Amino acid sequence: MKVKIDEIYQGDCLELLPNIPDMSMDMVLTDPPYSSGGMASTTRARPTGEKYTVTGTKLVRPDFLGDNRDQRSFMIWCSLWMAQCYKKLKDGGLILCFTDWRQLPTISDAIQVAGFVWRGIFVWDKTEAARPDKGRFRHQCEYIVYASKGPFRKSSKACLPGVFRKAVNSREKFHQAGKPVELIEELLRISPPEALILDPFIGSGTTAVACLRTGRHFMGFELSEEYYEIAARRIAAITQN
Ligand SMILES: C[S@@+](CC[C@H](N)C(=O)[O-])C[C@H]1O[C@@H](n2cnc3c(N)ncnc32)[C@H](O)[C@@H]1O
């Protein structure tokens, strides 16, 4: 199967990634299923809507796939797809991978198992609008682990922030775990202008939308048919106007 730039494909990224020519991508920016939402495998195995939707949310979005692995299998699975991403990146290319507090150590381990040089983490601060937890600390942050394929190839002299403060706007959220487009646009500033960005877990297509809005190119995969269709519609709304 021949894959094309500025296209998304429906299927399992582990099956689709080998179709990409080696050393062809400038950056991987991705947001895999976290397999989080509980300390025990039984609580993690709940549907994603139960795990990640705040009680009383009016807008119902489809459940998504691949979010029920236990800790060891999540670690092995991440190292498998990350190793494929490593092959597809140009030398010096970066991988930026979203995670939560529970899976942060696993992602930083898996990224190194896959061959990357771990460069650090930065924070997505969801602001005080994020889910409160009375008597405890607010669930306000998610994290982005980043790493390079060999020596870091800098594409800009700009110093980007270590904390990105951006609230979720539910009217512009098309996925249970959807990220704000403006946040992804900010992260893309670390990549060269017109860069080709790979997202193996594109969900509702946020990475593609951000690429289109910043003059970059993308390739994306999504296992869920429902989310693939949502992503395709969001992309078409931009490209067909
Ligand atoms: C956290 S969501 C991504 C959300 C996305 N950042 C957005 O803003 O819409 C992860 C996505 O990966 C998909 N997924 C799970 N396993 C997959 C696999 N093996 N290959 C491709 N996609 C997969 C899920 O269906 C889900 O939509």
The ligand as an ORCA input file, in Angstrom:
! r2SCAN-3c Opt
* xyz 0 1
  C      -6.049     10.070     22.729
  S      -6.830      9.766     21.225
  C      -6.223     11.021     20.137
  C      -7.027     12.289     20.191
  C      -6.524     13.361     19.267
  N      -5.304     13.960     19.759
  C      -7.559     14.448     19.050
  O      -7.330     15.619     19.407
  O      -8.638     14.131     18.541
  C      -6.040      8.313     20.662
  C      -6.665      7.698     19.422
  O      -5.885      6.577     19.009
  C      -6.776      5.612     18.431
  N      -6.087      4.306     18.417
  C      -6.016      3.387     19.399
  N      -5.265      2.339     19.028
  C      -4.824      2.606     17.772
  C      -3.995      1.910     16.847
  N      -3.455      0.721     17.140
  N      -3.735      2.491     15.643
  C      -4.270      3.694     15.323
  N      -5.088      4.404     16.157
  C      -5.346      3.876     17.370
  C      -8.004      5.668     19.301
  O      -9.162      5.181     18.634
  C      -8.086      7.177     19.618
  O      -8.967      7.843     18.764
*
